[in-house]
């Protein structure tokens, strides 16, 4: 068993390094056109963890036998990857997106200054906080789709796009902490630690809201001169209220049954059928991007499941303040939900230690693609606006440093 654990840790490290080197594979694709397809595939950040998870299962089959490998793969819990796939597709559907876009446009007209600046601010502030109601993956999908034509355009300076991406990722990570069911790192421990939505709002939520507003305001101040003169208000055709209401009913039902894949997958099949029946009110569903994100998260589940042997002792051995910064740093390479889950297995954690673990986990959720479950969705939807349609790990890390510091200060000092 120890041999498998060491192999799994090594492959996990390789996968993390692979996420940092996706741009290298894109350059190799241009340099070696004969194998460009393979290099483009390996350059897709959403493919990385799924690919190395497959390598891990194959290695387990060689070392311990196929029965052990299959048993391990089947023992993993894939509810979250499946839920993210479904919620991405439903929340990105045209009726839902148009309704949220109309709400943002209405609120933007009530704010002073240019409407397009107000819309960018609302997408970076209000929509992440709405994630506490519709879940973080849905908030990420909606915010990314609305921000893409405003901020993530080829002509915008690259450093500002990375800054906006960092703010979006951090704000989504902390913006889901106003309730106990929307943020993956909270959801996974809420029942074990008896944290309900009232507790989350009183303990984390109001601090997160302040940090979200500060981050969004600072970023929009830097962006406002580079935003277009007006938002894209092209006529898209009116979506009947009844169709919009049905789409939101599917969205609410999916969130309500987030722990029950048999139910939400059944609802998803009905949803796909409904969109086909009323195709004139739809845009193409976001199936490819959602499936890639699900593949990424499923790979993270498989690879991450074998990291407990070194992560749990590391977490349990830290004092509260060190636990906060340790959690914040480890989140960048291990996924914040995985960290809080491991923390929930530790007996005798004090309330202060639990707070520090959670605060660090959500504050660090924007540092890398793998730090928070919705981040791969943001990458899939926004990378076309970056140079060579690729998002660099270093650029994201640098863009997220300041908003992460703001989130950390809010969690520690308020």
PLY file of the C-alpha trace (Angstrom):
ply
format ascii 1.0
element vertex 414
property float x
property float y
property float z
element edge 413
property int vertex1
property int vertex2
end_header
0.00 0.00 0.00
2.82 2.42 0.78
4.21 1.84 -2.73
0.85 2.90 -4.22
0.73 5.97 -1.96
4.20 7.05 -3.07
3.31 6.49 -6.73
0.08 8.47 -6.27
1.92 11.35 -4.57
4.49 11.42 -7.38
1.79 11.46 -10.07
-0.10 14.17 -8.18
3.08 16.29 -8.16
3.55 15.64 -11.88
-0.06 16.69 -12.53
0.44 19.93 -10.60
3.61 20.64 -12.59
1.73 19.82 -15.79
-0.89 22.49 -14.99
1.96 24.98 -14.67
3.40 23.95 -18.05
0.35 23.93 -20.33
1.78 26.82 -22.38
4.86 24.68 -23.08
2.66 22.07 -24.79
1.03 24.80 -26.88
4.48 25.90 -28.09
5.37 22.28 -28.84
2.20 21.98 -30.91
3.36 24.86 -33.14
6.88 23.50 -33.31
5.88 19.92 -34.19
2.76 20.11 -36.39
2.82 16.35 -37.01
1.84 15.75 -33.37
0.01 19.05 -32.86
-3.23 17.31 -31.91
-1.63 15.42 -29.02
0.22 18.51 -27.76
-2.94 20.62 -27.97
-4.76 17.96 -25.94
-2.04 17.92 -23.27
-2.08 21.72 -23.29
-5.73 21.80 -22.23
-5.66 22.46 -18.49
-9.01 20.69 -18.06
-7.47 17.48 -19.41
-4.47 17.41 -17.06
-5.85 15.78 -13.92
-8.09 13.39 -15.81
-5.10 12.23 -17.85
-2.87 11.63 -14.82
-5.74 10.01 -12.92
-5.96 7.49 -15.76
-2.20 6.94 -15.43
-2.64 6.37 -11.67
-5.38 3.78 -12.17
-3.24 2.02 -14.78
-0.24 2.07 -12.42
-2.40 0.65 -9.62
-3.42 -2.14 -11.98
0.22 -2.97 -12.69
1.37 -2.77 -9.06
-1.63 -4.25 -7.21
-3.78 -5.88 -9.86
-6.78 -4.79 -11.92
-9.27 -5.67 -9.18
-7.64 -3.21 -6.76
-7.46 -0.47 -9.41
-11.11 -0.89 -10.39
-12.23 -1.05 -6.75
-10.39 2.18 -5.97
-11.81 4.02 -9.00
-15.32 2.89 -8.10
-14.88 3.88 -4.45
-14.42 7.56 -5.30
-17.29 10.00 -4.84
-18.07 11.70 -8.19
-21.14 13.66 -7.15
-19.37 17.03 -7.24
-17.91 16.65 -10.76
-21.30 15.49 -12.05
-23.07 18.36 -10.31
-20.65 20.93 -11.77
-21.27 19.59 -15.28
-25.04 19.88 -14.87
-25.08 23.26 -13.13
-22.71 24.75 -15.73
-24.95 23.70 -18.61
-28.19 24.79 -16.96
-26.90 28.14 -15.65
-25.26 28.97 -19.00
-28.46 28.35 -20.95
-29.70 31.35 -22.85
-32.88 32.07 -20.82
-30.98 32.04 -17.49
-28.06 34.05 -18.85
-30.35 36.63 -20.46
-32.32 37.04 -17.23
-29.18 37.61 -15.15
-27.76 39.89 -17.83
-30.98 41.95 -17.77
-30.82 42.19 -13.98
-27.21 43.36 -14.08
-28.00 45.91 -16.82
-30.95 47.24 -14.79
-28.87 47.63 -11.64
-26.04 49.21 -13.63
-28.37 51.98 -14.79
-29.11 52.81 -11.15
-25.41 53.28 -10.33
-23.45 56.45 -11.13
-20.95 56.57 -13.99
-20.78 54.64 -17.23
-23.13 51.68 -17.39
-20.44 49.38 -18.75
-18.20 50.11 -15.75
-21.08 49.42 -13.38
-21.81 46.16 -15.19
-18.20 45.01 -14.85
-18.31 45.87 -11.13
-21.56 43.98 -10.61
-20.17 40.92 -12.40
-17.13 40.94 -10.10
-19.05 41.77 -6.90
-22.76 40.91 -7.02
-22.60 37.70 -9.08
-19.94 36.05 -6.85
-22.11 36.80 -3.82
-25.11 35.32 -5.63
-23.04 32.15 -5.65
-24.16 31.67 -2.05
-27.65 31.03 -3.44
-27.10 29.37 -6.83
-23.76 27.68 -5.91
-20.26 28.78 -6.84
-20.01 26.85 -10.15
-23.19 28.55 -11.41
-21.92 31.96 -10.29
-18.59 31.35 -12.03
-20.34 30.37 -15.25
-22.62 33.40 -15.26
-19.91 35.88 -14.30
-17.45 34.51 -16.87
-19.96 34.62 -19.72
-20.95 38.20 -18.92
-17.39 39.43 -18.32
-15.93 37.86 -21.47
-17.08 40.60 -23.91
-16.34 43.38 -21.41
-12.95 42.49 -19.94
-11.49 39.35 -21.48
-10.94 40.76 -24.96
-7.75 40.27 -27.03
-7.03 44.00 -27.15
-7.04 44.47 -23.36
-3.57 44.46 -21.70
-2.69 40.94 -20.62
-1.74 41.90 -17.05
-5.16 43.48 -16.48
-6.92 40.35 -17.72
-4.92 38.23 -15.29
-5.74 40.71 -12.53
-9.45 40.48 -13.34
-9.25 36.70 -13.49
-7.58 36.60 -10.08
-10.26 38.85 -8.59
-13.03 36.75 -10.14
-11.58 33.49 -8.81
-10.96 34.83 -5.30
-14.36 36.53 -5.10
-16.14 33.35 -6.25
-14.22 31.34 -3.63
-15.15 33.58 -0.72
-18.50 34.74 -2.14
-20.06 31.34 -1.55
-19.53 31.45 2.21
-22.73 33.34 3.06
-24.56 30.00 3.20
-23.64 26.43 4.14
-24.47 24.73 0.83
-22.94 26.77 -2.01
-19.15 26.56 -1.55
-17.59 23.08 -1.95
-15.17 23.44 1.01
-18.06 24.51 3.27
-20.58 22.01 1.98
-18.28 19.07 2.62
-17.92 19.82 6.37
-21.14 21.68 7.22
-22.99 18.65 8.57
-19.97 17.25 10.45
-19.21 20.53 12.18
-22.87 21.63 12.57
-22.35 24.81 10.56
-25.69 26.08 9.23
-26.27 29.09 6.96
-26.88 31.45 9.91
-23.51 30.47 11.37
-21.77 30.92 8.01
-23.25 34.38 7.46
-22.37 35.56 10.97
-18.89 34.03 11.03
-17.60 34.21 7.44
-20.19 35.76 5.14
-20.11 39.42 6.10
-16.31 39.44 6.08
-16.31 37.81 2.65
-18.80 40.38 1.34
-16.54 43.26 2.40
-13.52 41.64 0.73
-15.51 40.96 -2.45
-16.57 44.60 -2.72
-13.03 45.88 -2.05
-11.53 43.54 -4.65
-14.14 44.33 -7.29
-13.89 48.08 -6.73
-10.09 48.11 -6.97
-10.07 46.00 -10.12
-12.73 48.05 -11.89
-10.80 51.22 -11.04
-7.83 49.78 -12.94
-10.02 48.54 -15.78
-12.40 51.43 -16.38
-10.30 53.20 -19.04
-9.97 49.99 -21.05
-13.61 48.95 -21.06
-15.66 49.41 -24.25
-17.86 52.46 -24.63
-20.96 50.36 -24.24
-21.90 46.79 -23.42
-23.01 44.48 -26.18
-26.74 45.04 -26.26
-27.32 43.34 -29.58
-30.83 42.09 -30.12
-30.89 38.42 -29.21
-34.62 37.85 -29.46
-37.03 37.91 -26.57
-37.25 34.81 -24.41
-40.80 34.20 -23.14
-41.22 34.52 -19.39
-42.62 31.01 -19.15
-39.49 29.53 -20.75
-37.26 31.55 -18.43
-39.28 30.45 -15.40
-38.95 26.79 -16.40
-35.19 27.15 -16.81
-34.91 28.70 -13.36
-37.05 25.89 -11.98
-34.53 23.40 -13.39
-31.71 25.47 -11.86
-33.33 25.60 -8.42
-34.19 21.88 -8.50
-30.62 21.00 -9.48
-29.26 23.01 -6.54
-31.84 21.50 -4.18
-30.82 17.94 -5.14
-27.08 18.66 -5.39
-26.29 15.66 -3.14
-28.41 13.24 -5.16
-26.87 12.53 -8.57
-29.64 10.13 -9.61
-32.15 12.99 -9.22
-30.18 15.85 -10.73
-28.96 13.73 -13.65
-32.55 12.73 -14.35
-33.54 16.40 -14.22
-30.67 17.20 -16.56
-31.91 14.73 -19.16
-35.36 16.31 -18.94
-33.74 19.73 -19.28
-31.87 18.72 -22.44
-35.10 17.36 -23.88
-36.92 20.59 -23.02
-34.28 22.73 -24.72
-34.62 20.59 -27.85
-38.39 21.01 -27.80
-38.08 24.82 -27.62
-34.88 25.22 -29.61
-35.92 28.63 -31.00
-35.45 30.14 -27.54
-32.06 28.47 -26.93
-28.41 28.88 -27.78
-26.11 25.85 -28.12
-25.70 24.24 -24.70
-22.30 24.49 -23.02
-21.75 20.73 -23.17
-18.12 20.53 -24.33
-16.78 22.99 -21.76
-18.85 21.47 -18.96
-17.72 17.93 -19.75
-14.07 19.00 -19.82
-14.45 20.66 -16.42
-16.14 17.53 -15.07
-13.26 15.42 -16.40
-10.78 17.71 -14.64
-12.62 17.51 -11.31
-13.12 13.75 -11.55
-9.37 13.39 -12.12
-8.74 15.54 -9.07
-11.05 13.28 -7.03
-9.12 10.17 -8.13
-5.65 11.65 -7.61
-6.57 13.54 -4.45
-8.04 10.48 -2.78
-4.55 9.01 -2.37
-2.97 12.08 -0.76
-4.46 11.73 2.74
-1.36 9.96 4.11
0.77 13.11 3.92
-1.82 15.91 3.93
-3.74 14.97 7.08
-0.70 14.76 9.41
0.50 18.05 7.99
-2.80 19.78 8.75
-3.25 18.26 12.20
0.23 19.33 13.31
-0.27 23.08 12.77
-1.21 25.70 15.35
-4.23 27.93 14.49
-2.39 30.85 12.84
0.02 28.52 11.07
-3.00 26.44 10.08
-4.54 29.48 8.36
-1.46 30.21 6.25
-0.75 26.52 5.74
-4.29 25.98 4.50
-4.06 29.02 2.27
-0.84 27.75 0.69
-1.84 24.09 0.42
-5.11 25.06 -1.25
-3.10 26.13 -4.29
-1.93 22.56 -4.90
-4.54 20.37 -3.24
-8.06 21.87 -3.72
-9.72 23.67 -0.81
-12.55 21.14 -0.44
-10.02 18.33 -0.08
-8.27 20.23 2.72
-11.42 20.95 4.70
-12.58 17.35 4.23
-9.31 16.07 5.68
-9.69 18.53 8.54
-13.16 17.16 9.30
-11.57 13.75 9.90
-9.31 15.07 12.66
-10.66 14.43 16.15
-10.65 17.20 18.72
-10.24 20.24 16.45
-11.04 23.42 18.37
-13.55 25.95 16.98
-10.62 28.33 16.35
-8.72 25.68 14.38
-11.81 24.90 12.30
-12.26 28.59 11.53
-8.62 29.03 10.54
-8.68 25.97 8.29
-11.83 27.12 6.50
-10.76 30.77 6.30
-7.42 29.88 4.74
-9.01 27.39 2.36
-11.52 29.87 0.91
-9.10 32.82 0.91
-6.61 30.83 -1.17
-9.22 29.53 -3.60
-8.16 31.80 -6.45
-4.43 31.14 -6.55
-4.47 28.29 -9.07
-6.82 26.45 -11.39
-7.09 23.52 -8.97
-7.54 25.58 -5.79
-11.35 25.73 -6.04
-13.78 23.50 -7.94
-15.35 26.28 -10.09
-11.98 27.61 -11.33
-11.65 25.16 -14.25
-15.04 26.40 -15.47
-13.74 29.98 -15.50
-10.63 28.91 -17.40
-12.67 26.99 -19.97
-14.95 29.97 -20.62
-12.37 32.79 -20.59
-9.14 31.46 -22.05
-10.05 32.51 -25.60
-9.52 36.12 -24.53
-5.90 35.51 -23.53
-2.75 35.37 -25.62
-2.65 32.12 -27.65
-5.94 31.20 -25.98
-4.06 29.87 -22.97
-4.05 30.93 -19.33
-0.65 30.69 -17.67
-0.37 29.44 -14.09
2.14 32.14 -13.14
-0.05 34.89 -14.56
-3.04 33.63 -12.59
-0.99 33.35 -9.40
0.31 36.92 -9.74
-3.15 38.23 -10.62
-4.65 36.58 -7.54
-2.04 37.69 -4.98
-3.57 41.07 -4.09
-7.22 39.92 -3.89
-6.07 36.89 -1.90
-4.29 39.22 0.53
-7.47 41.29 0.87
-9.54 38.14 1.54
-6.98 36.88 4.06
-6.92 40.24 5.87
-10.71 40.28 6.07
-10.81 36.75 7.52
-8.03 37.43 10.05
-8.59 41.02 11.11
-12.33 41.69 10.96
0 1
1 2
2 3
3 4
4 5
5 6
6 7
7 8
8 9
9 10
10 11
11 12
12 13
13 14
14 15
15 16
16 17
17 18
18 19
19 20
20 21
21 22
22 23
23 24
24 25
25 26
26 27
27 28
28 29
29 30
30 31
31 32
32 33
33 34
34 35
35 36
36 37
37 38
38 39
39 40
40 41
41 42
42 43
43 44
44 45
45 46
46 47
47 48
48 49
49 50
50 51
51 52
52 53
53 54
54 55
55 56
56 57
57 58
58 59
59 60
60 61
61 62
62 63
63 64
64 65
65 66
66 67
67 68
68 69
69 70
70 71
71 72
72 73
73 74
74 75
75 76
76 77
77 78
78 79
79 80
80 81
81 82
82 83
83 84
84 85
85 86
86 87
87 88
88 89
89 90
90 91
91 92
92 93
93 94
94 95
95 96
96 97
97 98
98 99
99 100
100 101
101 102
102 103
103 104
104 105
105 106
106 107
107 108
108 109
109 110
110 111
111 112
112 113
113 114
114 115
115 116
116 117
117 118
118 119
119 120
120 121
121 122
122 123
123 124
124 125
125 126
126 127
127 128
128 129
129 130
130 131
131 132
132 133
133 134
134 135
135 136
136 137
137 138
138 139
139 140
140 141
141 142
142 143
143 144
144 145
145 146
146 147
147 148
148 149
149 150
150 151
151 152
152 153
153 154
154 155
155 156
156 157
157 158
158 159
159 160
160 161
161 162
162 163
163 164
164 165
165 166
166 167
167 168
168 169
169 170
170 171
171 172
172 173
173 174
174 175
175 176
176 177
177 178
178 179
179 180
180 181
181 182
182 183
183 184
184 185
185 186
186 187
187 188
188 189
189 190
190 191
191 192
192 193
193 194
194 195
195 196
196 197
197 198
198 199
199 200
200 201
201 202
202 203
203 204
204 205
205 206
206 207
207 208
208 209
209 210
210 211
211 212
212 213
213 214
214 215
215 216
216 217
217 218
218 219
219 220
220 221
221 222
222 223
223 224
224 225
225 226
226 227
227 228
228 229
229 230
230 231
231 232
232 233
233 234
234 235
235 236
236 237
237 238
238 239
239 240
240 241
241 242
242 243
243 244
244 245
245 246
246 247
247 248
248 249
249 250
250 251
251 252
252 253
253 254
254 255
255 256
256 257
257 258
258 259
259 260
260 261
261 262
262 263
263 264
264 265
265 266
266 267
267 268
268 269
269 270
270 271
271 272
272 273
273 274
274 275
275 276
276 277
277 278
278 279
279 280
280 281
281 282
282 283
283 284
284 285
285 286
286 287
287 288
288 289
289 290
290 291
291 292
292 293
293 294
294 295
295 296
296 297
297 298
298 299
299 300
300 301
301 302
302 303
303 304
304 305
305 306
306 307
307 308
308 309
309 310
310 311
311 312
312 313
313 314
314 315
315 316
316 317
317 318
318 319
319 320
320 321
321 322
322 323
323 324
324 325
325 326
326 327
327 328
328 329
329 330
330 331
331 332
332 333
333 334
334 335
335 336
336 337
337 338
338 339
339 340
340 341
341 342
342 343
343 344
344 345
345 346
346 347
347 348
348 349
349 350
350 351
351 352
352 353
353 354
354 355
355 356
356 357
357 358
358 359
359 360
360 361
361 362
362 363
363 364
364 365
365 366
366 367
367 368
368 369
369 370
370 371
371 372
372 373
373 374
374 375
375 376
376 377
377 378
378 379
379 380
380 381
381 382
382 383
383 384
384 385
385 386
386 387
387 388
388 389
389 390
390 391
391 392
392 393
393 394
394 395
395 396
396 397
397 398
398 399
399 400
400 401
401 402
402 403
403 404
404 405
405 406
406 407
407 408
408 409
409 410
410 411
411 412
412 413
